[in-house]
Amino acid sequence: MTIQYDPKYDILNIEFLPDEKIVDSFEIDGVIIDYGKEGKIVSIEVIDASKRTKNDPLDLIDFKVIKEAI
């Protein structure tokens, strides 16, 4: 997974499947979800990200991976 923020264009992009071809996109209120085949989410893009969160959306990142004990 890759998280990118472009301050020039104020776009936040979260890419889940970089090698998957986008076959469909759905936009609602400035949030675009790109889908690959079989309905897999390829990426999520937030337009005007700083206006929807705060000045630097990357300050909001608190990444955690929770794994179950086997």
N, C-alpha and C positions, 0 to 999 in steps of 0.2 A: 504494500500500500504506500502511495506517495501523496503527501499533502503539500500543495504549493499555494503561495499567495503572491499575486502580482499587484503591488501598490499603485503602479502607473494606471492600470485599468480597474483596480479595486475588485479583482476576481479571486475567489477562493476555490480551489479545485482539489477534490479528494478522488484519487484514482485507485481503484481496487484491482482491476484486471488490465494491465498495460498492453498486453498482447492480443486482447480480445477486440474484434472489429465491432464498432457501434452500428447497430441495425435499426434502432429507434430511439427517439428522445422525447421526453415529456417535460414541459415547462409549466410551472405554476408560481406566479408571483416572484419572478426573478430567480427561482431555483430550478436548475435543469438536471434531470436524471437521464443518463445515457444507458441504454440497455444493449446487451449483446444477444446472440442467439440463445434460445431456451430461457429468455427472461432474466438472465444474469445481469446484475448491476455492474456496469463498467466504471462509471464515474458519476460524481455529483459535483455540480458547479454552482457557486453562489455569486450572483451578480450584485454589485454594490455591497460587498461584504462588510465593509467598515460601517456602513449606515445601518446594517441589520444586526451588528454585534457591538463592536467598539472600535476605536481608531485602528488598532492593529490586531486583526483576528487571530494571528498566530500566538498572541499572548494568552489565548484561551485554551491552548492545547495542553491537555493533561492525559497523556497516553498511558493506558494500562492494558496489560494482557493477563486475563484470568484463565488459568488452566486448572482443570480438575485433577486431583491426585488419583493416580491409578493404583 
